């Protein structure tokens, strides 16, 4: 009697984010090895975060940082499901979509990014624009341009982290290019901007924004919005025409609601293999994970470094092979786009600002996007070890 063909194991990617791009670009390789590959995402596109704020200033067109992740997986012989996972059933290895459809998995990985949670705010939610997801930067630019009839539009950016500072800098650049004498206020709860950056970087970004005309308010906690103004904890009123939310970034509630182990911030708790501590067939990367109980910096450079390990470990766990260990980088290059053709770069304790920083960032980002717009590699690599 002829042998029955072995059932193909199913690998499911939930979210087409940065930590999954390496795998999606190599879908054909996984299919050739006998796996069924599926991507689930609410959108067929990923908007690359490294270039997103440049859309505000006009450095990039709205679709210039867009990667067609649907095409990547389908081109390689995989499947794309446009939808959102509402629940994870680890005991039966199933994913429940918002539509009610059930998707089984043999191994799965999550890269869902992070989101702005406004639970703590009493606000006119229709007016405040959250910077996550990052494609909202196109809407920010549109809204800013629509304020052009106002000779002095007032913009409020809530949050002085990397994203908030980049949004503020690129907003100032757009106002300047449009000849608008607007007023931008940046409100940060902590004592300084870029709290986790070297002291020199914190001073550089504050000096830069102030020199460009921004009002920088530190030790300022915004607690509510009333439609045309924000209120702070100490009772100050900050009027605005456009409020932008760049604070309160956290993982989606999916993992907690699915009763999987999470970190304090709600991220999927993973071990040194980027594997869920609640299901040995679940993995994750990027902003949505809690690495060994601790949140990593929410920067794309970490997700990109995790990507080859996820590609290897998803296949290795199904084939009974050794898993690769992840070691977060202690030093990493991070460059802020300041909107005026300059950048602010940090690498460990090193900090420098200027045109060279921007040119380096532009080169890295464009190369990354173009790499993932290319066709699938025709030949599988001899080894998938990261």
Number of C-alpha atoms within 10 A of each C-alpha: 3 4 5 6 6 7 9 13 16 20 25 25 26 23 25 29 29 26 30 28 24 20 24 30 22 22 28 25 21 20 17 13 12 14 20 20 26 24 26 22 23 13 17 20 18 21 24 21 21 23 24 29 32 29 26 30 29 17 20 14 15 20 14 16 23 21 23 15 26 23 20 28 24 17 17 22 18 22 19 21 16 13 18 17 20 16 19 22 15 17 8 10 16 17 22 16 18 12 10 11 11 15 17 16 22 19 22 25 26 23 25 24 25 20 21 18 16 17 8 10 12 13 19 15 14 7 15 20 19 24 25 19 15 19 21 19 25 21 16 24 20 12 14 19 17 11 17 16 9 13 11 16 20 20 24 24 27 27 29 28 20 22 23 24 25 25 32 29 26 24 27 27 22 23 20 15 12 12 12 18 16 19 17 27 22 24 25 25 18 16 12 19 28 22 15 12 19 16 14 13 22 17 14 16 22 19 13 15 21 13 10 14 14 21 16 19 19 16 12 20 19 22 16 18 22 14 17 16 18 22 19 16 12 10 11 13 16 17 18 20 19 21 26 22 21 25 23 16 20 19 27 21 17 18 21 18 12 13 13 19 19 25 19 12 19 22 30 35 27 26 18 15 21 28 28 24 19 16 16 16 20 25 25 31 30 31 28 29 34 26 25 19 18 15 21 16 12 17 15 19 17 19 25 18 20 25 23 20 23 29 24 19 26 23 20 16 17 15 10 8 11 11 19 18 16 17 11 14 9 7 10 12 12 21 23 23 30 28 24 19 15 18 24 23 22 21 15 13 11 11 19 16 19 14 15 15 20 22 15 13 23 20 10 12 17 15 12 14 18 13 14 18 16 11 13 20 13 10 10 15 10 6 7 14 14 15
